[in-house]
Amino acid sequence: MPQVIESCDQLEDAVTSEDNGHCYRVNSNLLTYAAARDACSAAGGYLVAIGSEAEDDFVHELLEADHWLGASDGRSDGSEGVGDYEWLSGEDWDYSNWEDGQPNAVATNCPGENSGSNCFEHCAYQEESGGWIDRACWHTIASVCEWEPKGKPTPEPEQ
């Protein structure tokens, strides 16, 4: 169930963006995309959705290391090609900061029992330089959670 946040002060270690008033919190734990999404949801938020250059810069300043963005093209690991990227939060896709040639859904070796088979990149992350790149969703990196305060419930994440 979404958590109603009246103020970012309600969230331990959260910071507020002066640009949009949203709350953000870094999760330094190295998690897969799904685990990061679920951790944000369990805390009543969602994986960060970036809607402007100002928000992009703000999030990059929070964590200048690779971290998941709340965006994917919804395709499975074994699906070739790039699909249409969407924010898990349901926000409109009005802004992006993809590096040149991204997203590209490059083939990579699958983990575990499918090791050696082709998996493809379908989840977005912000790299340490600030640009966006796609990555296989099973990789483990840090993440940033986001909340909208002012008594509005945060959206339920898509499963």
SULSULRA-V709210 format. One record per pair of residues at least 6 apart in sequence whose ideal C-beta (glycine too) atoms are under 6 Angstrom apart, sorted by the first residue. I is the first residue (numbers start at 1). J is the second residue. Records with the same first field share a line. If there is no record, write none. Layout:
I=J + J
//
This chain:
2=44 + 153 + 154
3=44
4=151 + 153
5=147 + 149
6=151
7=149
8=14 + 16 + 23 + 149
11=23
13=25
14=23 + 25
15=24
16=23
17=58
19=54
22=146 + 148
23=147 + 149
24=62 + 144 + 146
25=145
26=62 + 63 + 144
27=39 + 143
28=142
30=140 + 141
31=140
32=138 + 140
33=68 + 123 + 137
36=47 + 68 + 143
37=47 + 157
40=46 + 47 + 145
41=157
43=145
45=145 + 146 + 147 + 154
46=70 + 88 + 89 + 146 + 154 + 157
47=68 + 70 + 88
48=59 + 69 + 70 + 144 + 146
49=70 + 87 + 89 + 91
50=56
51=91 + 94 + 95
52=95
56=97
59=144
60=130
63=144
64=128
65=128 + 142
66=125 + 127 + 128 + 141
67=126 + 141 + 142 + 143 + 144
68=125 + 143
69=124 + 125 + 126
70=87 + 88 + 89
71=85 + 87 + 124
72=122 + 123
73=83 + 85 + 122
74=83
75=83 + 122
77=119
80=120
81=105
82=103 + 105
88=157 + 158
89=155
90=155
97=131 + 132
98=132
99=131 + 133
102=133 + 134
103=134
105=120 + 121
106=121
107=118 + 120
108=119 + 136
109=116
110=117 + 119
111=138
119=136
121=134 + 135 + 136
122=137
123=135 + 137
124=132 + 134
125=135
126=132
127=133
147=154
148=154
//
